Amino acid sequence: MKEHLIWVICAAVLLLIAGLPAALLLHRKLRQTRIAAGLTFETAQGIVEEGFVQIGGIEQWISIRGEDKSNPVLLIIHGGPGSCYSIFTPHLRAWEKHFTVVQWDQRGAGKTFGRTGRRGSGAISMKRLTSDGIEVAEYMRAHLGKVKLFLLASSIGSTFGVEIVRSRPDLFYAYIGTDQNVGMVRGQDEGHRQLLERLHALGMNKGVKSIERIGADPTVWTPDDFTAVAQWTMKSDPRGFRRTIKLLKDAVWYAPGWRLGDIRAFVAGMRFSLVQLLPEIARYDAWAHGTRFEVPIFIFQGSNDVLTTPALAKAYFEEIVAPIKKMELISNSGHFAAFLQPEQFLEKLLVCVRPLAYDCGMHSVQQV
């Protein structure tokens, strides 16, 4: 199971835009300005860059932020499909003291989709996104003068994130998966049954009827079915749902530098990406792609994640063969664990992950 909740929230926001009073828009602008001010830093070794880079034959948007260019690079692969995580940049401000954080709006997502549109995006597939991701990593290694990077992949991004490090282990110190998505093939009947039980217990009869109508087999779902299942799965955990809704609403509405047109492109890109990728998503099985890796593998999963459950992630993790492997839960968080609990997540990165860049020797190319 994979979230597509951001699409629903953004669509709701867009329905309200036309009737927004000027005072509310002014409040949004002031809030964006305050958030942007909190993102500034002035260090001699710092880096703040954003713009379009030629990746996979099209212009794709990349952001680079960090207080010290000598720090290791953390490349983030967002989920969705098509839901870029640059909206969460304010939540990762503390990370930028220890990593150079790279956000990439994938083909069909965010500002990349805003630039290229449907016609300019080309066909989107897991293979294409894997190839693009490798090209982004190669570009960042050369651009920042690094030997290797860390790869942090989330949700749908984790399905091809593991393929990126499997294909090019020479580019990475380690893989970090969060909201680790192992597919809907295994345990789909059990997951369907458990979802219905939770909805019954909460008296959500409308949800029960919807889920019973859609059925357990994702290979016959439409994009609307996929979105409905994600919605009702989230609603089956009311406390987690409320927290996630607030996180996403604030992130989308107050993202610094984002115009209303950026939100429109965000929504359109997510819908476009979902339609393109759903057949592959429905049939994806992480085990079928192999469980052997040449790089260390870390999985930091939200303890209460009902979309990409810790139980399924753990089942996959236990069969992984890697030089180092470790799985830990991010407490008091569900999906989007890195953004619901950024400080707790950062602590795990600093203790378990970041030292690998130094244990492996020089992590940057000597500058003459």
N, C-alpha and C positions, 0 to 999 in steps of 0.2 A: 504494500500500500504506500502511496506517495501523495504528499499534499498538493492541492492546487487551490488552497484557500486564499492565497494572495490575489488570485484572479478574481474571486468573488468579491473580496473587499475593495479592490481597485474599481471594479465595475460599479459597485455601490457608490463609491466616491464620485465617479464620473456622472452618475445620475443626478447627483446633488449640485454639481458645479454650476449649471445654468442658473439655478435659483439662489446661489450664495449671495448674501448681503456683502457690501463692500467692507463692512467692519470685520467680518470673519476672514476675508481675504487679507486684510491688513494685519490681523492677528497672526495669520499664517506666515506672512512675510517677516514680521518682527521675530517670531519664534525661529524661523529659518536662519535669520541673521544672528540670533544669540547662539544657536547650535553651531553655526559656522565659526563664530568667534572662539568657541571652545575647542575647535579643531586646529587652530593655528599653533605653530611652534616656531621658534627661532633658534636653530642650532647650526653651527658652522658645517657640521657633517650631515645635516638633515636633507631629506628629499621629498618634494611634493610635485608630482607630475601627473597630468591626465590628458588624454587625447586619443586620436584614432591612429591605429597601426595597421599596416597591410598584413592580414593573417588569412591564409586559405583563399587568397584571391579577392578578398573584400576588405573594406575598412572596418575594424573592430575596436571597440572602446576599451582602454586600459587605464587604470588608476594605480599610482605608485606612491605610497606614503610611509615615511619612517623617520625617526629622529637621528639615526646614525646609519649612514650607508655601509658601514663595516658590519652591521648586524646581518644575520642570516635572512634570506628571503623566504616569505611564506606566500605561496600562490594559492588563492582560494578559487575552487571550482563550485559555482553556485548550483542550486537545484531548480525546481520548477515543474515541468520543463519551462524554460524561458523566464524564470523569476530571478533577475540579477540581485546580488546581495550588496551592491554598492549603497543601497538605502540604509544598510546597517553600519555604515562607516563610523557614525558617532559612538556606537556601542563598543567598537574595537580600538578606541583612542589609546587605552592603556597598553594594548598590544604593540603599538608603534614605538614604544620605548625599547622593545626587545627584538622586534622583527621589522624588516621592511615588508609591509603588507601590500600585496598586489591583488586588486580586484579586476576581473575580466568579464565584461558583458558579452556572453557567448553569441554566436550566430543565432538570430531569431529572438534576441533578448535585449531589453533596456535600450540604452543609447545606440547600441549597434543596430538594432532593428529600426530605431528612429532614423538612423542615417540611411540604411539600405532599403527598408520596406520589404514587402513580400517578394517582389520580383528580384530584388538585389540580394536576397538572402540565399538563394539557391536551395537545393534539396537538403533537408536536415535529417541526419541519421546518427546513430551512436558512433559509427565508424568515422563519419565526418567530424563530429565533435571531438573524438579522440585525436584525430589528426590535427585539428585546430589547437587543441590543448598542448600537444607536443610542440607545435610551432610557437605557441606563446611562451612555453618554458625555454625553448631555444633562444627566442628573442630576449627574454629577461636575463638569461645567463650571459649573453653577449653584451646587452645594454648596461647591465649593472656590474659586469666584470666578475661574475661568480663562477665557481666550479660546479656547484650543485645548488638545488633549491629544496625546500620542503613543500609538499603538496597536501593541502587540506581540502577534502571534497565532501560535499553535503548532499544527502538525499538523492534525487535523480542524478546529480553530479557525481555521486559516489559510484554509480553503475559503470560509467566510463572513466572515472578517476582511477579506479583500480587497473583499467586497461592501459591508461597512460603510463603508469609506473611499471606495469608488466612489460610493456613494449619498449620503454626506454629507461631502465633502471639506472643507467649512467648519468641521468639528469638530476637524480633526487637522492637526498639523504634518507628520507623516510616518507611514508604515506600516513596521513591522519584521516580517518573516516569519522564522520559524525552524521547522525540521522542515517546511519549506514543502511542503504537499500539493497537487499539481497534478492528482490523480486517477489512476485505474487504467485509464483507457480507452486512453491512448497507451502503446505499448511493453509491453502486458500479456503478449504471447506471448514477447517477449525476456526480460522479467523472470521469467516462469515457467521458461523454459529455464535461465537463469542460477542461479536458486534450486536447481533440480534438480541442476545441475552441482556447486554448492557442497556440497550434501548428499551426493551420491555421493562426492566427494573426501574428505569427513570420515567416510565409512562409516556415515552415519545412514540406514540402510535403512528404518527405521520411518517416518522423515520423508519419504523418497522415495515410499513407498507411499501415505502420506497425501496428499501434494501431487499425485501422479498421479491419485488417486481424485477429489480435489476439482476439478482442472482449472484452466485459466487464466482462465475467464470469470467475473468477480465478480458478474455480474448473476444467476447461478443459485446463488450461495453462500447457505447458511443462516448465521445468526449463529454457530453452532458452527464452520462452515467458515472464516468470517472470522477467528475467534479462533485456529483451528489454523494457518492460513497465517501469521498474525502471529507465533505462537510459533516455528514452524519457520524463518521468515525470520530472527528474532533468533538462534536457535540455530545458524544457518549462519555466524554470526560469533561463535565461542566467547568470545573475549576481550571483545568488546563486550557480549555477553550477560551475562557474569559481572559486569561493572561496572554494567550497567543493573539487574540483579536486586538487587544490593546497594543501589543508590541508591533503588529503589522500596520494597524491604522496610523499610529504615530510615525512609524518609519516611512511609510508611503507619503503621508500628507506633509510632513515637516522635513523631508530630505533636503539638505542644503543644496542650493543651486538648481533644484528641480522645478521646472515650470509645469503648468497644467498639461502642456503638450507632451512633456516627458511621461506623465502618468498615462495619458492616452496611448502613447507608443508602448508603454510597459504592458498595459492590458492587451492591446492588439498582438503584441509579440508573444505573450504567454498563450493566447488562444491559438495562434498560428503554430507555435512549437508543439503544443499538445496534439493538435490534429496530425502533424507530421510524425510525431514520435510514438503515439499511443500504441500502434501495432507492435512495435519493438518492446515498449514498456510492459505490455500485457504478457509477453512471452519470455521476458528476461529471467534468467536463473543464474545467480552468481556461481553456483557450484559447477555448472556446465562449462564455464569459462576457465575453470581451474582454480586451485587454492595454493599454488606454489609461487612464492615471490622471492626476488633477489634483494629486496630492500626491507628494512624494518617496517612493521605494520602496527599501527596504533588505532584503536577504535574507542572513541569517547562518546557514549550514547546517553541520551536523556533517560533518566530512570523511569519516567512516566510516559514515554513516547508510545502513543497508541497507533501511530501511522507507520513508523518503521520500528517495530517492537524490539526491545532489548533481547527477548528470548530468541527471535530469529537471527538477530545480529550475532548473538553468542554462539548459536549452532554453527553458523558460518565460520566465525572466528576460531572455534575449536578445531576445525579441519585445516586451517591455514598453516602452511609451512613457510617460515621466514627466518632470517638471521636473528631477529629479535621480534617478539610480538607481545602486545599488552592490550588488554581491554579494561576500561574502567567506566563506571556510571557517573554521569553528571547529576547530582542529587537535586531534587525539587525542580525538575525541568522535564519538558516533553520534547516535541519536535522543535527545531531551531534552538537546540541546547546551547550552542556557542553564543547566541545573542540573548537568550533568557538568563544565562549565568556566565557572562563573559569573564568575570574575575576568577571564578572557579575553573573555568576552561583554561584560562591563561596559566593558572598555577600548574595544571597538568602539563601544558606545553613546556613550561620552564623546567619542570622537574624531570619529565620523561623524554622530551623530544629535543629541545634546543641544544643540550650538551652534545648531541650526535654530530653537530656541525664542527665542533671543536675536537671531539674524539677522532674524527676522520682527518684531522690535520687542517691545513689552510682551506678556508671556505671562500676565499676570493682570489682572483688572479692578481698577481703582483703587478702594480702599475709602475712603469719605468719613468 
